[in-house]
Amino acid sequence: MNATLLAVAHGTRDPEGVRTVLALLDEVRRLRPGLRVEPAWLGLVEPSVPEALSSLAGPVIAVPLLLASGYHVRADIPALLAEADPGTVRVTPALGPSPLLADALASRLTEAGRPPDATPVVLAATGSSDPRARADTAESARLLSARLDAPVSVAYASGEGPTPAEAISAWHTSGHPAVSLATHLLAPGHFAHTLTHTPAHWTSAPLGPHPSVAELVLRRYDAAAVLHPEANGPAWAH
């Protein structure tokens, strides 16, 4: 039996953010017909991770719909899964960093009107005090820079800066009047809303149900689903 893909999202009070995550899961299902894909949320939205697990029978692969390996990935999700049978539940790494996210970011910037040139970009993430999450965001900026063949700096919508406005101002001061803001967020919500009020010339929409993001979700799932030699299903490492 194939493992269920349990997509673990952050949670938001924004109904459009919830709809966007569910649309992403619809895209995952479109790419992999027959795979059971179920949502779970770390807060604010139901079902919670324990509630979702209680309704699932058989093996589960939990894929965090998070763009960096911060506290949620290292602590919150493992804690929520602590009572689950480790022989039936596995957790994948976060989605980012990945060249597929860079592809999706580049696509969203094009949709926002950014021209295909070397004008600088600010990659705006939610923010984290976790050095590993910040390192992941820096790597995402490097991958986007390589994808666009343009300079990319990092900003954070919360916590320790630079803020998006500060990062854009730094490019202006160095002689670049046209700056793009790449929204390094999965779905609409509070932080995405704050990014619409910066002096950027072009601001991309959240990544949402972009096909490259859906493909990345499946790649994380597939990497965890190591086939058992005697059964058509995953073998669970301990």
C-alpha positions in Angstrom: 0.0 0.0 0.0 1.4 3.4 -1.0 1.9 5.8 1.9 -0.5 8.7 2.3 1.1 12.1 1.7 0.3 14.3 4.7 1.0 17.9 3.7 1.8 19.9 6.9 1.1 23.6 6.5 1.8 26.5 8.8 -1.8 27.7 9.3 -3.2 31.1 8.7 -6.3 33.2 9.6 -6.5 34.3 5.9 -9.1 32.3 4.1 -7.3 32.9 0.8 -4.1 31.4 2.3 -6.0 28.3 3.2 -7.5 28.1 -0.3 -4.1 28.5 -1.8 -2.6 25.6 0.2 -5.5 23.4 -0.8 -5.1 24.4 -4.4 -1.4 23.3 -4.2 -2.6 19.9 -2.9 -5.0 19.7 -5.8 -2.0 20.3 -8.1 -0.1 17.5 -6.4 -3.0 15.2 -6.9 -3.2 16.2 -10.6 0.5 15.3 -11.0 0.1 12.0 -9.2 -3.3 10.5 -9.8 -4.2 7.8 -7.2 -2.0 9.1 -4.5 -3.8 10.0 -1.3 -2.9 13.5 -0.3 -4.3 15.0 2.9 -3.7 18.4 4.6 -2.8 19.1 8.2 -2.0 22.3 9.9 0.4 23.5 12.7 -2.2 25.9 14.0 -5.3 28.1 13.3 -6.8 25.6 10.9 -8.2 22.1 11.2 -7.3 19.3 11.1 -4.3 19.5 13.3 -1.5 17.0 12.7 -2.7 14.7 15.5 -6.3 14.9 14.2 -5.2 14.1 10.6 -3.1 11.2 11.7 -5.9 9.7 13.8 -8.1 9.5 10.6 -5.4 7.8 8.5 -4.6 4.1 8.4 -1.4 2.6 7.1 1.9 4.3 6.4 2.2 8.1 6.2 4.8 10.4 4.8 4.5 13.9 6.3 5.8 16.6 4.0 6.3 20.0 5.7 5.0 22.8 3.4 7.7 25.1 4.7 10.4 26.8 2.7 13.3 26.5 5.2 14.4 24.2 8.0 13.5 26.3 11.0 12.0 25.6 14.4 8.7 24.1 13.0 10.6 21.5 11.1 13.2 20.6 13.8 10.9 20.8 16.9 7.2 21.4 16.4 6.5 18.7 13.8 8.5 16.0 15.5 6.8 16.8 18.8 3.4 16.5 17.2 4.4 13.1 15.8 6.0 11.9 19.0 3.1 9.6 19.9 2.8 8.2 16.4 4.2 4.8 15.6 7.7 5.5 14.1 7.2 2.4 11.9 4.3 4.0 10.1 5.1 7.7 9.9 8.1 9.5 8.4 8.8 13.2 8.0 10.7 14.7 5.0 12.9 17.8 5.0 11.4 21.2 4.3 10.7 22.1 0.7 13.5 24.6 0.5 16.1 25.4 -0.6 15.6 23.8 -4.0 16.2 24.7 -7.7 12.5 24.0 -8.2 11.6 26.8 -5.8 13.9 29.1 -7.7 12.0 28.1 -10.9 8.7 28.9 -9.3 10.0 32.3 -7.9 11.3 33.2 -11.3 8.0 32.4 -12.9 6.1 34.5 -10.3 8.4 37.4 -10.9 7.8 37.2 -14.6 4.1 37.2 -14.0 4.5 40.3 -11.9 6.1 42.1 -14.8 9.8 41.9 -14.0 11.8 42.1 -17.3 14.2 39.4 -18.2 17.3 41.4 -17.4 19.9 41.7 -14.6 18.0 44.2 -12.4 18.5 43.2 -8.7 16.0 41.2 -6.7 15.2 41.1 -3.0 14.1 37.7 -1.7 11.7 38.4 1.1 11.1 35.5 3.6 9.1 35.5 6.9 12.1 35.6 9.1 13.7 33.3 11.7 16.1 33.4 14.5 17.2 29.9 13.7 20.6 30.1 11.9 19.8 27.0 9.8 16.6 28.6 8.5 18.5 31.7 7.7 21.2 29.7 5.9 18.5 27.9 3.9 17.0 31.3 2.9 20.5 32.5 1.8 20.9 29.4 -0.3 17.5 30.0 -1.8 18.7 33.5 -2.8 21.8 32.0 -4.3 19.7 29.6 -6.4 17.4 32.3 -7.5 20.4 34.5 -8.5 21.8 31.7 -10.6 18.3 31.1 -12.2 17.8 34.8 -13.1 21.5 35.6 -13.8 20.9 38.7 -11.6 22.0 39.8 -8.1 19.7 38.7 -5.2 19.8 39.9 -1.6 17.8 38.6 1.3 15.3 40.4 3.5 12.9 39.3 6.3 9.3 40.4 6.9 9.8 39.9 10.7 12.5 39.5 13.3 16.1 40.4 12.7 16.6 42.4 9.4 17.2 43.7 7.0 13.6 44.4 6.3 12.3 44.3 2.7 12.2 48.1 2.6 15.8 48.4 3.9 17.0 45.9 1.3 15.3 47.7 -1.5 16.7 51.0 -0.3 20.2 49.6 -0.3 19.9 48.7 -4.0 18.5 52.2 -4.7 21.4 53.8 -2.9 23.9 51.7 -4.9 22.5 53.0 -8.2 19.7 50.5 -9.0 16.4 52.3 -9.3 14.4 49.3 -10.5 14.3 46.5 -7.9 12.0 43.4 -7.8 10.7 41.8 -4.6 10.4 38.0 -4.7 7.8 36.8 -2.2 9.4 33.7 -0.6 6.1 32.6 0.9 3.9 29.7 0.1 0.5 31.4 0.4 -1.3 34.7 1.2 -1.4 35.9 4.8 -0.2 38.6 7.1 3.4 38.6 6.0 2.5 38.5 2.3 0.2 41.4 2.8 3.0 43.5 4.3 5.2 42.9 1.2 2.7 44.7 -1.0 3.7 48.0 0.7 7.3 48.4 -0.3 9.0 50.6 -2.9 9.8 47.6 -5.2 8.9 48.1 -8.9 7.6 44.6 -9.2 6.4 42.3 -6.4 5.7 38.6 -7.0 2.7 36.7 -5.7 3.3 33.9 -3.2 4.4 30.6 -4.7 1.0 28.9 -4.3 0.0 26.0 -6.6 2.8 26.5 -9.0 3.6 23.2 -10.8 7.3 23.4 -9.7 6.2 23.6 -6.1 3.8 20.6 -6.5 6.6 18.7 -8.2 8.9 19.5 -5.2 6.3 18.2 -2.8 6.3 14.9 -4.7 10.1 14.7 -4.8 10.2 15.0 -1.0 7.6 12.3 -0.7 9.4 10.0 -3.2 12.7 10.4 -1.5 11.2 9.1 1.8 9.3 6.3 0.1 12.1 3.8 -0.2 10.5 0.7 -1.8 10.5 -2.5 0.3 11.9 -5.4 -1.7 9.0 -7.6 -0.7 6.0 -5.2 -1.0 4.7 -2.5 -3.1 5.1 0.1 -0.4 7.6 2.1 1.6 10.1 0.6 4.0 10.6 2.7 7.1 14.1 3.4 8.3 14.7 3.5 12.1 
